[in-house]
């Protein structure tokens, strides 16, 4: 099955090769990632003798932000660990640089990761080239971005791979079940799966994955500490939106198309009916669309 996948991917890459110069010169976003993802000019430094190195990978901005609590806790407890962090997109790379390469307020002034790079395209050559440059002792993948060639090469090199903050929607589950044999081979390459919820755990088990490989660790997005907000900033925001003191504000962030209407309906049905009419005016609902 993996041979068939490799054959298809290689054929598609050969077809794409003539267009790579045009992609490089006319797409600023692709130009920033193309060469590095092919395994050239990555700037990755080799691992020192006797050093333990962890490779953490996140697809893009959302996954990079999700990884913040884990990376911070890991660096605080294992300062000697060499961490290489990669992303697949330029926006993810830039966010990782902003969050992880700057000096942080730990006991000693150090960055959270030691190196930053781009993940390889899922071509055998690219995966081998970049993985040999990184030489990881283990790999952590945040949420998504699993690829057959990558998992195959890691398994062949006996490098453990753990999927962290894993989630599996019902739609994705049905898709994987349609190709059950391939999916089982795909996910069985993982050393461990840290699911967000018991429902995610159940869905992964339905694929036939060994239940001993799966654990429920919660959503690491919620492990981030709340930042202290300056009172003057709160006052300025209140004045900006005309919110009176004592007014309760209901906020729904990171919503998708159509979800705002659902949230407003739920809010009205669950909260407003139980309040006296004179109390309802104390609630302020604000909708902001980017």
C-alpha positions, -999 to 999 in steps of 0.1 A, spaced: 0 0 0 28 24 9 45 15 -24 14 25 -43 12 58 -24 49 65 -31 44 58 -68 14 81 -71 32 109 -52 64 106 -73 44 107 -105 25 138 -94 58 155 -84 74 147 -118 43 163 -135 47 193 -112 85 198 -117 82 220 -149 59 244 -130 81 248 -100 101 278 -114 68 296 -121 56 288 -86 88 300 -71 89 334 -89 52 343 -89 41 331 -55 57 350 -26 43 326 -1 55 295 -19 89 311 -26 95 314 11 90 277 17 96 258 -15 134 254 -14 135 245 24 107 220 21 125 202 -6 154 199 18 178 225 5 192 256 23 173 247 55 199 262 78 195 234 103 225 227 124 236 191 130 230 175 164 260 174 188 274 141 200 255 127 230 227 153 227 190 144 228 169 162 202 132 165 200 114 174 167 81 192 173 60 199 142 29 221 137 10 227 105 3 264 107 -6 293 130 -34 276 150 -13 245 157 17 266 166 -3 286 191 -17 253 205 18 241 212 28 270 234 20 255 268 37 222 259 69 238 246 71 261 277 66 233 301 91 211 283 118 237 282 113 246 319 117 209 329 143 198 304 165 228 297 192 205 283 169 191 256 176 203 221 143 213 204 138 217 167 104 232 158 90 231 122 59 244 105 45 237 70 34 273 61 52 306 61 26 321 85 31 292 109 69 297 106 67 334 113 44 328 143 67 302 157 97 326 153 78 353 172 67 330 200 96 306 204 128 322 193 125 354 214 140 354 248 115 345 275 112 350 312 124 317 326 150 313 354 176 318 327 173 339 297 169 315 268 147 309 238 120 282 240 134 263 210 169 258 196 161 258 159 133 266 136 126 251 101 101 240 76 87 204 74 95 184 43 72 177 14 59 141 17 84 128 -9 107 100 2 138 121 -8 127 152 10 117 134 42 150 115 44 171 146 36 155 168 63 152 141 89 189 133 85 196 170 90 176 171 122 184 136 135 156 135 160 154 110 189 116 115 189 89 134 170 58 153 184 32 163 158 6 188 171 -31 180 161 -28 173 124 -5 171 94 2 134 93 17 121 60 23 84 50 58 88 37 69 107 68 54 81 92 69 53 71 104 68 71 102 75 109 91 39 116 118 25 93 144 46 113 129 35 146 121 71 156 90 72 179 63 96 167 35 109 190 4 127 179 -4 154 205 -37 172 210 -53 148 185 -88 152 173 -109 132 149 -142 145 136 -170 121 126 -166 131 90 -129 123 90 -136 90 108 -160 79 80 -134 88 54 -107 68 72 -131 38 77 -137 38 39 -100 30 35 -98 10 67 -67 -11 59 -47 19 47 -58 40 77 -49 13 102 -14 10 86 -12 48 86 -21 54 123 -4 22 136 29 38 127 24 62 156 39 54 189 12 72 208 -19 93 203 -29 119 229 -65 126 222 -84 158 232 -116 141 244 -129 106 252 -150 109 220 -118 114 200 -103 84 218 -133 62 209 -131 73 172 -94 64 170 -102 30 185 -129 24 159 -101 25 133 -86 -5 149 -57 13 167 -44 -4 198 -62 12 227 -30 11 248 -15 36 223 -43 61 229 -47 83 260 -70 113 267 -49 144 276 -74 172 270 -69 202 248 -36 219 255 -50 251 242 -67 255 275 -34 249 295 -22 284 287 -21 307 317 -44 337 317 -24 369 313 -30 397 337 -48 425 319 -39 461 328 -68 479 344 -63 510 322 -65 487 291 -98 473 304 -111 508 309 -101 520 274 -118 490 259 -150 497 278 -149 533 267 -142 523 231 -173 501 228 -195 521 251 -199 494 277 -211 506 311 -195 494 343 -211 462 356 -223 451 322 -216 414 315 -201 407 280 -206 374 262 -177 367 238 -175 340 211 -141 339 194 -127 321 164 -161 313 150 -169 300 115 -195 310 90 -230 305 104 -219 298 139 -226 333 152 -264 329 145 -264 296 164 -245 312 193 -269 341 196 -299 317 195 -284 295 222 -276 326 243 -312 339 241 -327 305 248 -305 296 278 -299 329 295 -324 357 288 -356 338 297 -345 333 333 -337 369 338 -362 396 350 -369 421 323 -351 449 342 -319 428 343 -318 420 306 -306 455 297 -274 448 317 -262 424 291 -242 437 262 -238 416 230 -213 427 205 -206 411 171 -173 419 153 -165 405 118 -130 407 104 
